[in-house]
Structures are given as C-alpha cells and as structure tokens.
Amino acid sequence: MAHYKECGELVEHFLSYVLTIKGRSLGTVDGYYQDLKLFFKFMVRHLGFVEGVEFNEINTALVDIEFIRKITQDDIYAFFFFINLERHNKNTTRARKVSAIKSLFKYLINNKKLLDVNPTENLDAPKLKGTLPKHLSLEQSEQMLEHVDGNFAERDYCIIMLFLNCGMRLAELVSLNFSDISSNPIKITGKGNRERIIYLNSACQEAIKNYIKKRISKKSEVAFFLNKNGTRISKRRVQEIVEFNLKKNNFFGFSVHKLRHTAATLMFQHGNVDIRTLQEILGHKNLSTTQIYTHVSSAQIEKATGLNPLSNFKKTFEG
C-alpha cells in the first residue's frame, strides 16, 4: 500500500481496509485513491492551506484527522461544484466520488471512532440511468471455464463455476464450509445475515466432486475452499484467481462481481427464469434491484414476436 501514502496515513489505512476487509478489487481501491487524492487537493486549497501552488502540485501527504475535522458539509458541496464546473465529471464519475468520500467518513466514524460528526450524512449520489451491469456472454463464459489450468485447476475451476452458475457473492463463496456442500440444495448466508437456498446443477456438482478429490487440508479445516497452506482461502486470493483467468482470455474490465452479473443475465436471457425466481436466487431484498436484468436484446424481441401463436396465421384474399 506504499503508493497510497500521498493522501496520508489515515487514508492509506482506509484503503487497506477496503481492499483486505471489505474485499473490494484493486481497481475499486485505486479508483477510491484517485478520487480521495483529488478531494484532498481541493480541500487543502479551499481551506486556505496553500496559495500560489499549481493544483496538481498540492501536497496531501500531511492530511490528518485534525485537518479532516475542519471539513464541513458546505466544503464538500463546494468540491462537487468544482468537479462539475471545472472537471465536467459525468454522473457516473461523481457517483463514484460520492461513494469514496462517504465510505471514508463512515470508516473514520464507525471503525476508528475519530469523528463525531459526519458531513457526508446528507450527501446523495446523482441518479444514474438503469443500464445493465457489464457481463460475459455465454460464449465468453464457456471459453473462460475451458481454459482454467494450473496447480490448483480443480479448485479454481470450481470457484468460477459456482460464480457463473449460482450468482454467489464473493463473501458467500469464501465463507462456504465443507459441511455446507454435503447436500443439495445448499444453504448460504448473504447480505443482512439473510439465508437463502441455492440448488447445485450438474455442472456445479461435477466441479465440486473433482475439487474434493484434490482438496488437501493440512489442518482440521472446516472451510471448503482452501489456499495452498490448507486454510480458508481469502477474498483477495479469489479475486486474484478470477482476475488472472479473465486476463488470460483477454476479458478486460471485469471482476468477481461481474461474474455474479453474468450468472444473472445468462439465467434470465437463456434460462427463461422469471424475475421473482431470479430475485430469490441472487438474494436481493428488493425486486427493484433485480429488475436491472430484465433488459431485452433485439434478438430476444424478434424471437418473442416469432413465438406469438398468431405468427403463422395467414388469410387468403380473393383477387
């Protein structure tokens, strides 16, 4: 995390927390770093700590808790006015900055107990258009599975297979115990400590069977997915496995969570899964979260029109 030192020790620790404890991807953490670096450069200038210094040359390494305590809600609004007026940030970019800043202040208040007032409490992200999350196609998914290899091929294949078939979250997969997969369906605990049932199709069952043959635990480890030391695999290691296999197939701009989006999209587009069932599979609390997958392609529209029972009706006209 040494390259994150430019924003000061507190921010460096926060980014480490986001990466290792929250299990976010390196891409997400790097994005947070760039957003927070810009935010604090603006604040150093805005609060009058420097004069006559080029914006990009402003030093934020000395940002500490005393400096952060000076930041008010109005200061934060001034920052977003700045990125809107001078940086011409799109809604998606502003929304990411809102997420980074809100997450930092939440961390300083709830985790570190260093702040009593949260200036981001009423900070809302701009509304975004409901576009479908990026996902792999069916052909890309098959290609990725086909090319899994290496010393831990059976394990890595099983991990990717469960992501693509079951739509599991990263934390859900890592927390699986050996006893959890002893029957079908399996019960997992998701967000908000909510339990849900997942049925393992034949491809998942075969992948699990092959992995168990190779699974060697050096300890009496209850975890199902293990690292090379025979203990529970970490979120970060699973991210690395997925990222490696994506890059190997020249699939860029994807992540572990995008495999969950892929599973949902494939089930909806190719499996004729209705939206309520998909909600249960994914463990979404609100149906509105699931509805993002109900987009339709032109091919689906053409197919649906062709399936209309009147599609072959013909009337013969005289003359």
C-alpha beads as a LAMMPS data file, in Angstrom:
LAMMPS data file: protein, C-alpha beads

319 atoms
318 bonds

1 atom types
1 bond types

-500.0 500.0 xlo xhi
-500.0 500.0 ylo yhi
-500.0 500.0 zlo zhi

Masses

1 110.0

Atoms # bond

1 1 1 0.000 0.000 0.000
2 1 1 3.063 2.230 -0.109
3 1 1 1.952 4.024 -3.268
4 1 1 -1.151 5.279 -1.425
5 1 1 0.899 7.333 1.048
6 1 1 0.344 10.550 -0.901
7 1 1 -3.014 11.008 0.849
8 1 1 -1.657 10.494 4.342
9 1 1 -1.638 7.624 6.803
10 1 1 -5.357 7.688 7.628
11 1 1 -6.391 7.354 4.005
12 1 1 -3.743 4.690 3.435
13 1 1 -5.200 2.643 6.305
14 1 1 -8.716 3.179 4.961
15 1 1 -7.750 1.903 1.505
16 1 1 -6.065 -1.121 3.077
17 1 1 -9.305 -1.794 4.972
18 1 1 -11.379 -1.527 1.786
19 1 1 -9.058 -3.952 -0.012
20 1 1 -8.468 -6.577 2.665
21 1 1 -11.506 -6.452 4.939
22 1 1 -14.242 -5.273 2.583
23 1 1 -12.767 -7.397 -0.197
24 1 1 -13.009 -4.778 -2.927
25 1 1 -10.970 -5.207 -6.101
26 1 1 -7.690 -3.417 -6.699
27 1 1 -9.426 -1.443 -9.415
28 1 1 -12.003 -0.153 -6.945
29 1 1 -9.335 0.744 -4.392
30 1 1 -7.231 2.530 -6.990
31 1 1 -10.315 4.468 -8.059
32 1 1 -11.012 5.467 -4.442
33 1 1 -7.400 6.573 -4.094
34 1 1 -7.555 8.839 -7.133
35 1 1 -10.898 10.286 -6.019
36 1 1 -9.700 10.979 -2.473
37 1 1 -6.420 12.456 -3.683
38 1 1 -8.367 14.917 -5.843
39 1 1 -10.768 15.615 -2.962
40 1 1 -7.986 16.473 -0.509
41 1 1 -6.032 18.557 -3.024
42 1 1 -9.169 20.633 -3.443
43 1 1 -9.701 20.832 0.338
44 1 1 -6.114 21.930 1.031
45 1 1 -6.600 24.822 -1.406
46 1 1 -10.221 25.507 -0.498
47 1 1 -9.486 25.750 3.236
48 1 1 -6.611 28.162 2.596
49 1 1 -3.640 25.951 3.477
50 1 1 -1.751 26.830 0.277
51 1 1 -1.520 29.814 -2.037
52 1 1 0.076 30.229 -5.428
53 1 1 0.638 26.483 -5.897
54 1 1 -0.403 24.636 -9.040
55 1 1 -3.347 22.353 -8.262
56 1 1 -1.550 19.170 -9.309
57 1 1 1.433 20.111 -7.137
58 1 1 -0.562 20.420 -3.915
59 1 1 0.809 18.077 -1.243
60 1 1 -1.818 15.997 0.581
61 1 1 0.552 13.694 2.472
62 1 1 0.087 15.636 5.713
63 1 1 -3.698 15.268 5.759
64 1 1 -4.552 14.080 9.273
65 1 1 -7.621 13.799 11.465
66 1 1 -7.367 17.413 12.626
67 1 1 -7.457 18.581 9.030
68 1 1 -10.384 16.286 8.216
69 1 1 -12.336 17.591 11.208
70 1 1 -12.304 21.048 9.606
71 1 1 -14.241 19.810 6.560
72 1 1 -17.926 20.730 6.624
73 1 1 -20.886 19.745 4.509
74 1 1 -20.650 23.068 2.661
75 1 1 -16.994 22.366 1.863
76 1 1 -17.958 19.026 0.364
77 1 1 -20.696 20.646 -1.714
78 1 1 -18.063 23.135 -2.939
79 1 1 -15.910 20.201 -4.073
80 1 1 -18.739 18.734 -6.128
81 1 1 -19.453 22.143 -7.614
82 1 1 -15.757 22.231 -8.590
83 1 1 -15.708 18.812 -10.293
84 1 1 -18.959 19.601 -12.065
85 1 1 -17.961 23.074 -13.290
86 1 1 -14.215 22.684 -13.877
87 1 1 -13.749 18.951 -14.360
88 1 1 -17.037 18.332 -16.193
89 1 1 -17.456 14.977 -14.450
90 1 1 -20.286 12.766 -15.637
91 1 1 -22.898 11.436 -13.226
92 1 1 -21.165 8.053 -13.023
93 1 1 -17.859 9.693 -12.078
94 1 1 -19.492 11.940 -9.493
95 1 1 -21.358 8.974 -8.046
96 1 1 -18.067 7.109 -7.580
97 1 1 -16.562 10.115 -5.799
98 1 1 -19.597 10.306 -3.512
99 1 1 -19.109 6.627 -2.672
100 1 1 -15.387 7.074 -1.918
101 1 1 -15.884 10.118 0.309
102 1 1 -18.889 8.718 2.168
103 1 1 -17.047 5.429 2.754
104 1 1 -14.023 7.245 4.179
105 1 1 -16.056 9.286 6.662
106 1 1 -18.092 6.234 7.654
107 1 1 -14.824 4.379 8.312
108 1 1 -13.431 7.236 10.432
109 1 1 -16.630 7.402 12.488
110 1 1 -17.683 3.766 12.874
111 1 1 -14.388 1.900 12.662
112 1 1 -11.813 4.304 14.023
113 1 1 -14.084 6.383 16.315
114 1 1 -12.167 9.525 15.309
115 1 1 -15.089 11.713 14.262
116 1 1 -18.343 12.623 15.956
117 1 1 -19.985 14.472 13.067
118 1 1 -20.457 13.089 9.563
119 1 1 -20.513 15.915 6.984
120 1 1 -21.483 13.417 4.259
121 1 1 -24.653 12.275 6.011
122 1 1 -26.956 14.108 3.596
123 1 1 -24.725 13.701 0.558
124 1 1 -26.642 11.940 -2.206
125 1 1 -25.173 10.393 -5.320
126 1 1 -26.525 11.634 -8.665
127 1 1 -29.153 9.421 -10.229
128 1 1 -27.795 7.045 -12.829
129 1 1 -29.547 5.542 -15.792
130 1 1 -30.546 1.932 -15.191
131 1 1 -28.096 0.278 -17.545
132 1 1 -27.270 -3.398 -17.388
133 1 1 -24.095 -4.251 -15.447
134 1 1 -21.244 -5.441 -17.621
135 1 1 -21.242 -9.208 -18.057
136 1 1 -19.648 -12.023 -20.031
137 1 1 -21.527 -13.572 -22.910
138 1 1 -22.379 -17.278 -22.901
139 1 1 -19.517 -17.949 -25.329
140 1 1 -17.043 -15.959 -23.211
141 1 1 -18.151 -17.801 -20.070
142 1 1 -17.585 -21.161 -21.747
143 1 1 -14.187 -20.014 -23.022
144 1 1 -13.105 -18.906 -19.552
145 1 1 -14.127 -22.210 -17.967
146 1 1 -12.452 -24.201 -20.734
147 1 1 -9.064 -22.558 -20.159
148 1 1 -8.736 -22.851 -16.365
149 1 1 -5.471 -24.661 -15.609
150 1 1 -2.504 -24.653 -13.232
151 1 1 -1.574 -26.399 -9.987
152 1 1 -4.956 -25.636 -8.436
153 1 1 -7.041 -26.023 -11.599
154 1 1 -9.800 -28.086 -9.967
155 1 1 -10.250 -25.552 -7.174
156 1 1 -10.116 -22.512 -9.433
157 1 1 -12.484 -24.127 -11.934
158 1 1 -14.942 -24.924 -9.139
159 1 1 -14.796 -21.343 -7.843
160 1 1 -15.506 -19.842 -11.258
161 1 1 -18.191 -22.437 -11.988
162 1 1 -20.093 -21.549 -8.800
163 1 1 -19.876 -17.838 -9.555
164 1 1 -21.163 -18.296 -13.103
165 1 1 -23.911 -20.786 -12.257
166 1 1 -25.153 -19.699 -8.851
167 1 1 -24.578 -15.950 -8.810
168 1 1 -22.864 -16.088 -5.434
169 1 1 -21.276 -13.034 -3.862
170 1 1 -17.559 -13.137 -3.060
171 1 1 -18.112 -13.220 0.699
172 1 1 -20.683 -16.008 0.339
173 1 1 -18.314 -18.236 -1.613
174 1 1 -15.342 -17.679 0.685
175 1 1 -17.423 -18.432 3.779
176 1 1 -18.599 -21.829 2.487
177 1 1 -17.736 -24.697 4.817
178 1 1 -17.202 -28.309 3.829
179 1 1 -20.395 -29.280 5.642
180 1 1 -22.365 -26.744 3.588
181 1 1 -21.878 -28.629 0.342
182 1 1 -22.620 -32.098 1.732
183 1 1 -26.177 -31.906 0.394
184 1 1 -28.106 -30.341 -2.449
185 1 1 -29.568 -27.729 -2.232
186 1 1 -27.137 -25.800 -0.054
187 1 1 -27.946 -23.021 2.386
188 1 1 -25.820 -19.873 2.381
189 1 1 -25.910 -16.657 4.386
190 1 1 -25.861 -13.457 2.373
191 1 1 -26.184 -9.726 2.962
192 1 1 -28.022 -8.668 6.094
193 1 1 -27.468 -12.153 7.526
194 1 1 -30.294 -13.403 5.287
195 1 1 -30.244 -17.106 4.474
196 1 1 -31.196 -18.464 1.080
197 1 1 -31.225 -21.782 -0.722
198 1 1 -29.079 -22.490 -3.777
199 1 1 -29.535 -25.564 -5.923
200 1 1 -26.417 -27.030 -7.483
201 1 1 -26.852 -28.052 -11.106
202 1 1 -24.949 -30.965 -12.618
203 1 1 -22.021 -28.796 -13.765
204 1 1 -21.533 -27.441 -10.221
205 1 1 -21.841 -30.904 -8.683
206 1 1 -19.222 -32.282 -11.067
207 1 1 -16.867 -29.349 -10.371
208 1 1 -17.249 -29.861 -6.598
209 1 1 -16.641 -33.593 -6.944
210 1 1 -13.416 -33.054 -8.918
211 1 1 -12.176 -30.425 -6.459
212 1 1 -12.809 -32.639 -3.428
213 1 1 -10.564 -35.304 -4.950
214 1 1 -7.688 -32.773 -4.974
215 1 1 -8.589 -30.903 -1.792
216 1 1 -5.887 -31.453 0.829
217 1 1 -6.184 -29.782 4.208
218 1 1 -3.078 -29.639 6.381
219 1 1 -5.284 -28.870 9.370
220 1 1 -8.751 -29.890 10.523
221 1 1 -10.041 -27.009 8.416
222 1 1 -13.801 -26.666 8.105
223 1 1 -13.611 -24.268 5.174
224 1 1 -14.449 -25.685 1.769
225 1 1 -12.185 -23.595 -0.447
226 1 1 -8.607 -23.688 0.788
227 1 1 -5.392 -21.887 -0.084
228 1 1 -2.052 -23.579 -0.697
229 1 1 -1.464 -23.722 3.073
230 1 1 -4.610 -25.737 3.653
231 1 1 -6.597 -22.972 5.362
232 1 1 -9.616 -20.932 4.265
233 1 1 -8.948 -19.024 1.072
234 1 1 -9.116 -15.227 1.353
235 1 1 -11.348 -12.886 -0.595
236 1 1 -8.293 -11.269 -2.134
237 1 1 -6.917 -14.612 -3.346
238 1 1 -10.242 -15.448 -5.015
239 1 1 -10.205 -12.038 -6.694
240 1 1 -6.689 -12.729 -7.979
241 1 1 -7.756 -16.122 -9.344
242 1 1 -10.705 -14.633 -11.207
243 1 1 -8.734 -11.621 -12.468
244 1 1 -5.939 -13.888 -13.732
245 1 1 -8.335 -16.104 -15.678
246 1 1 -10.171 -13.120 -17.118
247 1 1 -6.968 -11.502 -18.342
248 1 1 -5.703 -14.802 -19.719
249 1 1 -8.704 -14.818 -22.036
250 1 1 -8.333 -11.109 -22.872
251 1 1 -11.518 -10.212 -20.991
252 1 1 -10.799 -6.781 -19.559
253 1 1 -12.916 -4.540 -17.386
254 1 1 -14.440 -7.438 -15.464
255 1 1 -14.277 -8.516 -11.816
256 1 1 -15.586 -11.166 -9.429
257 1 1 -18.838 -9.254 -9.039
258 1 1 -19.229 -9.123 -12.814
259 1 1 -19.389 -12.944 -12.760
260 1 1 -22.437 -12.630 -10.497
261 1 1 -23.947 -10.251 -13.060
262 1 1 -23.091 -12.785 -15.759
263 1 1 -24.878 -15.601 -13.933
264 1 1 -27.996 -13.477 -13.502
265 1 1 -28.014 -12.334 -17.132
266 1 1 -27.479 -15.846 -18.516
267 1 1 -30.278 -17.249 -16.367
268 1 1 -32.670 -14.524 -17.443
269 1 1 -31.762 -14.463 -21.141
270 1 1 -31.159 -18.149 -21.794
271 1 1 -32.924 -19.974 -18.977
272 1 1 -36.343 -18.318 -19.098
273 1 1 -36.031 -17.575 -15.371
274 1 1 -38.741 -15.191 -14.195
275 1 1 -37.812 -12.073 -12.256
276 1 1 -39.188 -13.275 -8.897
277 1 1 -37.199 -16.510 -9.070
278 1 1 -34.087 -14.591 -10.050
279 1 1 -34.595 -12.345 -7.017
280 1 1 -34.572 -15.414 -4.752
281 1 1 -31.508 -16.906 -6.436
282 1 1 -29.495 -13.696 -6.081
283 1 1 -30.720 -12.933 -2.579
284 1 1 -31.929 -9.435 -3.398
285 1 1 -34.017 -7.855 -0.682
286 1 1 -35.896 -5.633 -3.129
287 1 1 -37.274 -6.651 -6.506
288 1 1 -36.179 -3.292 -7.942
289 1 1 -32.552 -4.411 -7.563
290 1 1 -33.215 -7.485 -9.686
291 1 1 -35.156 -5.661 -12.390
292 1 1 -31.951 -4.298 -13.891
293 1 1 -31.542 -7.720 -15.549
294 1 1 -34.880 -7.557 -17.346
295 1 1 -33.450 -5.711 -20.329
296 1 1 -34.106 -7.305 -23.695
297 1 1 -31.962 -7.510 -26.795
298 1 1 -33.191 -7.115 -30.360
299 1 1 -32.734 -10.871 -30.849
300 1 1 -34.999 -11.574 -27.873
301 1 1 -37.632 -9.208 -29.248
302 1 1 -37.501 -10.942 -32.634
303 1 1 -37.735 -14.368 -31.015
304 1 1 -40.663 -13.326 -28.813
305 1 1 -42.546 -11.970 -31.819
306 1 1 -41.948 -15.212 -33.676
307 1 1 -43.374 -17.222 -30.781
308 1 1 -46.672 -15.384 -30.879
309 1 1 -49.336 -18.045 -31.648
310 1 1 -50.624 -15.818 -34.423
311 1 1 -47.218 -15.515 -36.067
312 1 1 -48.091 -18.065 -38.790
313 1 1 -51.688 -17.032 -39.359
314 1 1 -52.435 -16.205 -42.979
315 1 1 -55.583 -15.012 -44.654
316 1 1 -56.182 -15.550 -48.308
317 1 1 -57.748 -12.666 -50.136
318 1 1 -59.673 -13.121 -53.321
319 1 1 -58.483 -11.387 -56.442

Bonds

1 1 1 2
2 1 2 3
3 1 3 4
4 1 4 5
5 1 5 6
6 1 6 7
7 1 7 8
8 1 8 9
9 1 9 10
10 1 10 11
11 1 11 12
12 1 12 13
13 1 13 14
14 1 14 15
15 1 15 16
16 1 16 17
17 1 17 18
18 1 18 19
19 1 19 20
20 1 20 21
21 1 21 22
22 1 22 23
23 1 23 24
24 1 24 25
25 1 25 26
26 1 26 27
27 1 27 28
28 1 28 29
29 1 29 30
30 1 30 31
31 1 31 32
32 1 32 33
33 1 33 34
34 1 34 35
35 1 35 36
36 1 36 37
37 1 37 38
38 1 38 39
39 1 39 40
40 1 40 41
41 1 41 42
42 1 42 43
43 1 43 44
44 1 44 45
45 1 45 46
46 1 46 47
47 1 47 48
48 1 48 49
49 1 49 50
50 1 50 51
51 1 51 52
52 1 52 53
53 1 53 54
54 1 54 55
55 1 55 56
56 1 56 57
57 1 57 58
58 1 58 59
59 1 59 60
60 1 60 61
61 1 61 62
62 1 62 63
63 1 63 64
64 1 64 65
65 1 65 66
66 1 66 67
67 1 67 68
68 1 68 69
69 1 69 70
70 1 70 71
71 1 71 72
72 1 72 73
73 1 73 74
74 1 74 75
75 1 75 76
76 1 76 77
77 1 77 78
78 1 78 79
79 1 79 80
80 1 80 81
81 1 81 82
82 1 82 83
83 1 83 84
84 1 84 85
85 1 85 86
86 1 86 87
87 1 87 88
88 1 88 89
89 1 89 90
90 1 90 91
91 1 91 92
92 1 92 93
93 1 93 94
94 1 94 95
95 1 95 96
96 1 96 97
97 1 97 98
98 1 98 99
99 1 99 100
100 1 100 101
101 1 101 102
102 1 102 103
103 1 103 104
104 1 104 105
105 1 105 106
106 1 106 107
107 1 107 108
108 1 108 109
109 1 109 110
110 1 110 111
111 1 111 112
112 1 112 113
113 1 113 114
114 1 114 115
115 1 115 116
116 1 116 117
117 1 117 118
118 1 118 119
119 1 119 120
120 1 120 121
121 1 121 122
122 1 122 123
123 1 123 124
124 1 124 125
125 1 125 126
126 1 126 127
127 1 127 128
128 1 128 129
129 1 129 130
130 1 130 131
131 1 131 132
132 1 132 133
133 1 133 134
134 1 134 135
135 1 135 136
136 1 136 137
137 1 137 138
138 1 138 139
139 1 139 140
140 1 140 141
141 1 141 142
142 1 142 143
143 1 143 144
144 1 144 145
145 1 145 146
146 1 146 147
147 1 147 148
148 1 148 149
149 1 149 150
150 1 150 151
151 1 151 152
152 1 152 153
153 1 153 154
154 1 154 155
155 1 155 156
156 1 156 157
157 1 157 158
158 1 158 159
159 1 159 160
160 1 160 161
161 1 161 162
162 1 162 163
163 1 163 164
164 1 164 165
165 1 165 166
166 1 166 167
167 1 167 168
168 1 168 169
169 1 169 170
170 1 170 171
171 1 171 172
172 1 172 173
173 1 173 174
174 1 174 175
175 1 175 176
176 1 176 177
177 1 177 178
178 1 178 179
179 1 179 180
180 1 180 181
181 1 181 182
182 1 182 183
183 1 183 184
184 1 184 185
185 1 185 186
186 1 186 187
187 1 187 188
188 1 188 189
189 1 189 190
190 1 190 191
191 1 191 192
192 1 192 193
193 1 193 194
194 1 194 195
195 1 195 196
196 1 196 197
197 1 197 198
198 1 198 199
199 1 199 200
200 1 200 201
201 1 201 202
202 1 202 203
203 1 203 204
204 1 204 205
205 1 205 206
206 1 206 207
207 1 207 208
208 1 208 209
209 1 209 210
210 1 210 211
211 1 211 212
212 1 212 213
213 1 213 214
214 1 214 215
215 1 215 216
216 1 216 217
217 1 217 218
218 1 218 219
219 1 219 220
220 1 220 221
221 1 221 222
222 1 222 223
223 1 223 224
224 1 224 225
225 1 225 226
226 1 226 227
227 1 227 228
228 1 228 229
229 1 229 230
230 1 230 231
231 1 231 232
232 1 232 233
233 1 233 234
234 1 234 235
235 1 235 236
236 1 236 237
237 1 237 238
238 1 238 239
239 1 239 240
240 1 240 241
241 1 241 242
242 1 242 243
243 1 243 244
244 1 244 245
245 1 245 246
246 1 246 247
247 1 247 248
248 1 248 249
249 1 249 250
250 1 250 251
251 1 251 252
252 1 252 253
253 1 253 254
254 1 254 255
255 1 255 256
256 1 256 257
257 1 257 258
258 1 258 259
259 1 259 260
260 1 260 261
261 1 261 262
262 1 262 263
263 1 263 264
264 1 264 265
265 1 265 266
266 1 266 267
267 1 267 268
268 1 268 269
269 1 269 270
270 1 270 271
271 1 271 272
272 1 272 273
273 1 273 274
274 1 274 275
275 1 275 276
276 1 276 277
277 1 277 278
278 1 278 279
279 1 279 280
280 1 280 281
281 1 281 282
282 1 282 283
283 1 283 284
284 1 284 285
285 1 285 286
286 1 286 287
287 1 287 288
288 1 288 289
289 1 289 290
290 1 290 291
291 1 291 292
292 1 292 293
293 1 293 294
294 1 294 295
295 1 295 296
296 1 296 297
297 1 297 298
298 1 298 299
299 1 299 300
300 1 300 301
301 1 301 302
302 1 302 303
303 1 303 304
304 1 304 305
305 1 305 306
306 1 306 307
307 1 307 308
308 1 308 309
309 1 309 310
310 1 310 311
311 1 311 312
312 1 312 313
313 1 313 314
314 1 314 315
315 1 315 316
316 1 316 317
317 1 317 318
318 1 318 319
